[in-house]
Amino acid sequence: MLKVNPNLEKIEVSVIRKIAEACKEYEGGEKTLINLTIGEPDLPQPKEVIDGTIEYMQEEKLGYPQLGGMLELREEIAKYYREKFDVNVTSDEIIVTVGSTEGLSTAIRTIILPGDEVLTPLPVYPGYEPLITLAGAKLVKIDTSSDNFELTVESLKRNMTDKTKAIIVNYPSNPSGVIISEKNRDEILKFAKENHLYIITDEVYSEITFGERHNSFLKDGYRENVILVNGFSKSHSLTGWRIGYIISSKKMKEYLVKVHQYAVTSPSIISQKGALIALKKCQDISSQVEIYKNRAEKVYKKLKDEKIDVIEPKGAIYMFVSLDGITNLDSLEFAKQLLEKEKVAVVPGIAFGMDNYIRISLVKDEEILLEAIDRFIEFIKIR
């Protein structure tokens, strides 16, 4: 075989996807499969988005989109950040991307070089490391369990070397649901500026917080250091539309757009129109957030009533459950046996760098979720 990028040998298909695919073997039968793996919102897409894009397709010529994204959408995103986060953002600092994943890929390929090190807190979303590995760099994972799973400047100092180039943060966190405090956010921003580090901040769950304000890393005074990635998949259930965006400084955007252009050219104009409608007509998603909050509270209570150690989520759509005191199995084997014996599919914590946890996605109706937790509890009791 002809040679390929040798870094590909270090990368495997995501454990999340492997478990999700394995679910197909357990469909049908007396006990219904409950799949709590993929973090795909089950709440409906906004009707206004669907109706508006259909009308647009019928009335407008679907030509090539503008490089970097349609101007009206970028202006609306900028307006949203100015009003909600009081940060000075303009349309020429924004790139509309093919989902937040492409945004992350574009950001990493723009700033990360072979030999660089990138710091990130555990637990960590598994999509980051393969992108960094492909760039020939190393992801350094920081244990945050003694800091309530929040990244701190002290932990950054302990792990920083002369090879450190960037920090990747994801708050509200997938998988823990933890949010970053304003104090820690500000200290990390100051540390990055003083040490000439980039911060890539994945804020795709920024709209899903349970009573506490999201502290965005996009803040005036630190714009040169920060590349923000966000999207519409989680906030508006627009997963299949594959629409996200990057916000950076104007100078950084000039570099980012080159990588973006030669990778994907642009997202579909239809998806961009849908995102524009979502921002203009469906900005209030409080009723959807309340549903996730209620699910989280009831699942959390049910687990705590059984003396099961679990991180209380303050946002996002997940529950990160400790296996300590429950089993001697590693998280992958535990997940396999739970799927086989109880037909409940969860993600093993090893996918997030913590083998003593599992992740439960809160993307089913409350009744189904609680049934899954009952099966989980029964499974650990009879083992």
C-alpha positions in Angstrom: 0.0 0.0 0.0 1.2 3.5 -0.7 2.1 5.7 2.3 -0.5 7.8 4.1 -0.1 10.3 7.0 1.6 8.2 9.7 -0.4 10.1 12.4 -3.5 8.2 11.2 -2.1 5.0 12.8 -2.5 6.8 16.2 -6.2 7.4 15.7 -9.2 5.1 16.0 -12.9 5.6 15.4 -14.5 7.2 18.5 -15.5 4.9 21.3 -18.9 6.8 21.3 -19.5 5.8 17.7 -18.4 2.2 18.3 -20.9 1.8 21.2 -23.6 3.5 19.2 -23.0 1.1 16.3 -23.0 -1.9 18.6 -26.6 -1.0 19.7 -27.9 -2.3 16.4 -27.2 -5.9 17.5 -29.6 -5.4 20.5 -32.6 -3.9 18.7 -35.9 -5.8 18.9 -36.8 -8.5 21.4 -38.8 -8.4 24.6 -36.8 -5.6 26.3 -36.6 -2.3 24.4 -33.2 -0.9 23.7 -32.6 2.5 25.4 -29.8 4.2 23.6 -28.2 7.0 25.7 -24.9 7.3 23.8 -24.9 10.0 21.1 -25.6 13.5 22.3 -28.2 14.3 19.8 -31.1 16.4 21.2 -34.4 14.6 20.9 -36.4 17.9 21.1 -38.0 19.0 17.8 -36.4 21.4 15.4 -38.1 24.8 15.4 -41.0 24.9 13.0 -40.1 28.4 12.0 -36.7 27.2 10.8 -38.2 24.5 8.7 -41.0 26.6 7.2 -38.7 29.5 6.6 -36.1 27.5 4.7 -38.7 25.8 2.6 -40.0 29.2 1.6 -36.5 30.4 0.9 -35.8 27.4 -1.3 -38.9 27.9 -3.3 -38.4 31.6 -3.9 -34.6 32.1 -4.1 -31.9 30.8 -6.3 -29.6 28.6 -4.3 -26.3 29.8 -5.5 -22.8 29.7 -3.9 -22.7 31.2 -0.4 -20.4 34.1 0.4 -16.9 33.1 1.6 -16.9 33.0 5.4 -20.7 32.9 5.6 -23.7 35.0 4.5 -23.2 38.6 5.8 -26.7 38.8 7.3 -26.0 35.7 9.4 -22.6 36.9 10.6 -24.2 40.3 11.5 -26.9 38.5 13.5 -24.3 36.4 15.4 -22.2 39.4 16.2 -25.3 41.3 17.4 -26.2 38.3 19.6 -22.8 38.3 21.3 -22.8 42.1 21.8 -26.2 42.0 23.5 -25.8 38.8 25.6 -22.2 38.9 26.6 -21.4 42.6 26.2 -18.4 41.9 24.0 -17.4 43.9 21.0 -17.9 41.5 18.1 -18.3 42.5 14.4 -19.3 40.4 11.4 -15.8 40.5 9.9 -14.6 38.5 12.9 -16.9 35.6 12.2 -16.7 32.5 9.9 -19.8 30.3 9.4 -18.7 26.6 9.5 -20.0 23.2 8.7 -21.0 22.5 12.3 -18.8 23.2 15.3 -16.6 20.2 14.5 -15.3 21.8 11.3 -14.8 25.0 13.3 -12.6 23.1 15.8 -10.7 21.4 13.0 -10.1 24.8 11.2 -8.9 26.4 14.5 -6.5 23.6 15.3 -5.1 23.3 11.8 -4.5 27.1 11.7 -2.5 27.5 14.9 -1.1 24.1 15.9 2.2 22.9 14.6 4.1 19.6 14.9 5.7 19.3 18.3 3.3 21.7 20.0 1.5 20.8 23.2 -2.1 21.7 23.9 -3.5 21.7 27.5 -7.1 20.6 28.3 -9.0 19.6 31.4 -10.3 16.1 32.1 -12.8 14.8 31.4 -12.3 15.8 27.8 -14.5 15.6 24.7 -12.9 12.9 22.5 -13.1 14.9 19.3 -10.1 17.1 20.2 -7.2 14.6 20.5 -7.5 13.1 17.0 -7.4 16.6 15.4 -4.3 17.5 17.5 -2.6 14.2 16.7 -3.2 14.7 13.0 -1.4 18.1 13.4 1.6 16.3 14.8 1.0 17.8 18.3 0.2 16.4 21.7 -2.8 16.8 23.9 -1.9 17.1 27.6 -4.8 16.1 29.8 -5.1 17.8 33.2 -6.8 16.0 36.1 -9.4 18.5 37.6 -11.2 16.1 40.0 -9.7 17.9 43.0 -11.0 21.3 41.7 -14.6 20.2 41.2 -13.8 19.4 37.5 -13.0 23.1 36.7 -9.7 24.1 35.1 -7.6 26.4 37.2 -4.5 28.5 36.6 -2.7 26.4 39.2 -3.3 23.2 37.3 -2.2 25.0 34.0 1.1 26.1 35.7 1.8 22.5 36.8 1.4 21.2 33.2 2.8 24.0 31.1 6.1 23.5 29.3 8.1 25.5 26.7 6.1 23.5 24.0 2.7 24.6 25.2 0.9 26.5 22.4 -2.8 26.5 23.4 -5.5 25.5 25.8 -8.8 23.9 24.8 -11.7 24.4 27.1 -15.3 23.2 26.8 -17.8 24.7 29.2 -20.6 23.7 29.9 -18.6 20.5 29.8 -19.3 17.4 27.7 -19.5 15.0 29.5 -19.7 16.4 33.1 -22.1 19.3 32.7 -19.8 21.5 34.8 -19.6 25.2 34.0 -16.6 27.5 34.5 -16.8 30.1 37.3 -16.2 33.7 36.4 -13.2 33.8 38.7 -11.5 30.8 37.0 -12.4 32.1 33.6 -10.8 35.5 34.2 -7.7 34.0 35.7 -7.2 31.6 32.8 -7.7 34.4 30.3 -5.1 36.5 32.1 -2.7 33.5 32.3 -3.1 32.9 28.5 -2.4 36.5 27.7 0.7 36.8 29.9 2.1 33.5 28.5 1.2 34.2 24.8 -1.1 31.2 24.6 -4.2 30.6 22.5 -7.5 29.5 24.0 -9.8 27.5 21.8 -13.1 27.6 23.6 -15.8 25.1 22.6 -19.0 26.7 23.8 -21.6 24.6 21.9 -23.6 24.1 25.1 -23.5 27.8 26.1 -27.3 28.1 25.7 -28.1 25.1 27.9 -27.4 26.1 31.5 -29.5 25.3 34.6 -30.0 28.6 36.4 -26.4 29.9 36.3 -25.0 32.3 33.7 -22.6 30.9 31.1 -19.2 32.6 31.4 -17.9 32.9 27.9 -14.2 33.1 27.2 -14.9 35.6 24.5 -14.1 38.8 26.4 -12.8 42.2 25.4 -9.2 42.7 26.3 -8.3 39.1 25.4 -9.6 38.8 21.9 -6.2 38.2 20.4 -5.8 35.0 22.4 -9.3 33.5 22.0 -10.9 31.5 19.2 -14.5 30.6 20.0 -16.4 27.8 18.4 -20.2 27.4 18.7 -23.1 26.1 16.7 -26.8 25.4 16.4 -26.9 21.6 16.9 -27.5 21.6 20.6 -29.3 24.9 21.2 -31.8 24.5 18.4 -31.7 20.7 17.7 -30.3 21.5 14.2 -27.9 18.5 14.2 -28.4 17.4 10.6 -28.1 21.0 9.3 -24.4 21.0 10.1 -24.1 24.7 10.9 -21.7 26.4 13.3 -19.4 29.3 13.5 -16.0 30.6 14.7 -15.4 34.0 16.4 -11.9 35.3 16.6 -10.0 38.6 16.2 -10.2 40.1 12.8 -6.5 39.3 12.1 -6.9 35.7 13.1 -10.0 35.4 11.0 -7.9 36.2 7.9 -5.8 33.1 8.6 -8.7 30.9 9.7 -10.7 31.6 6.5 -7.9 30.3 4.3 -8.0 26.9 6.1 -11.8 26.9 6.1 -12.1 27.8 2.4 -9.8 25.1 1.1 -11.4 22.4 3.3 -15.1 23.0 2.7 -15.5 26.3 0.7 -18.7 27.0 2.8 -21.7 25.5 4.5 -24.9 25.0 2.5 -26.8 28.3 2.0 -29.9 26.5 3.1 -28.4 25.6 6.5 -27.1 29.2 6.8 -30.6 30.5 6.2 -32.0 28.1 8.8 -29.4 29.4 11.3 -30.4 33.0 10.6 -34.1 32.2 11.2 -33.2 30.4 14.4 -31.3 33.5 15.7 -34.0 35.9 14.6 -37.2 34.0 15.6 -36.2 31.3 18.0 -33.7 32.9 20.3 -35.7 32.1 23.4 -35.1 28.4 24.1 -35.9 28.5 27.8 -38.7 26.0 27.5 -36.3 23.4 26.0 -33.6 24.1 28.6 -36.2 23.6 31.3 -36.9 20.1 29.9 -33.2 19.2 30.1 -33.0 20.7 33.6 -35.9 18.6 34.8 -34.4 15.4 33.3 -31.1 16.1 34.9 -32.6 16.8 38.3 -34.6 13.6 38.4 -31.9 11.4 37.1 -29.4 13.0 39.5 -31.8 12.5 42.5 -32.5 8.9 41.5 -28.8 8.1 41.4 -27.9 9.9 44.6 -30.8 8.1 46.4 -28.9 4.9 45.6 -25.7 6.4 47.0 -24.2 6.5 43.5 -21.5 9.1 43.0 -22.4 11.4 40.1 -21.3 14.9 39.1 -24.2 17.3 39.4 -24.6 19.0 36.0 -25.0 22.7 35.7 -25.6 22.6 32.0 -25.3 20.6 28.8 -27.3 17.4 28.2 -25.3 14.7 30.1 -24.8 13.0 33.4 -21.3 11.7 34.3 -21.6 8.8 36.7 -18.7 7.3 38.7 -18.2 3.6 38.8 -16.2 3.8 42.0 -17.6 1.3 44.5 -19.9 -0.2 41.9 -17.7 -2.5 39.8 -14.1 -3.7 39.3 -14.7 -3.7 35.5 -13.2 -1.0 33.3 -15.7 1.4 31.8 -15.7 -0.2 28.3 -16.4 -3.7 29.6 -19.0 -2.3 32.1 -20.8 -0.5 29.2 -20.7 -3.7 27.1 -22.2 -5.8 29.8 -24.9 -3.2 30.6 -25.9 -3.1 27.0 -25.9 -6.9 26.7 -27.8 -7.7 29.9 -30.1 -4.6 30.3 -30.2 -3.2 26.8 -29.1 0.2 28.1 -26.4 1.9 26.0 -24.1 4.4 27.7 -20.6 5.8 26.8 -17.6 4.4 28.7 -15.7 7.1 30.5 -12.4 6.0 28.9 -13.7 7.9 25.8 -13.3 11.1 27.9 -10.0 10.0 29.5 -11.6 8.8 32.8 -12.0 5.1 32.9 -13.9 5.1 36.2 -17.0 6.9 34.8 -19.8 6.4 32.3 -21.7 9.1 30.4 -25.5 9.1 30.1 -27.1 11.4 27.5 -30.3 13.0 28.7 -31.9 12.8 25.2 -35.0 10.7 25.9 -38.3 11.4 27.4 -38.3 11.5 31.2 -40.1 8.2 31.5 -37.7 6.4 29.3 -34.7 8.0 31.0 -35.9 6.8 34.4 -36.6 3.4 33.1 -32.9 3.3 31.9 -31.7 4.3 35.3 -33.9 1.6 37.0 -32.2 -1.0 34.7 -28.8 0.5 35.5 -29.5 0.2 39.3 -30.8 -3.3 38.9 -27.7 -4.3 36.9 -25.2 -3.1 39.5 -27.2 -4.7 42.4 -27.2 -8.2 40.9 -23.6 -8.1 39.9 
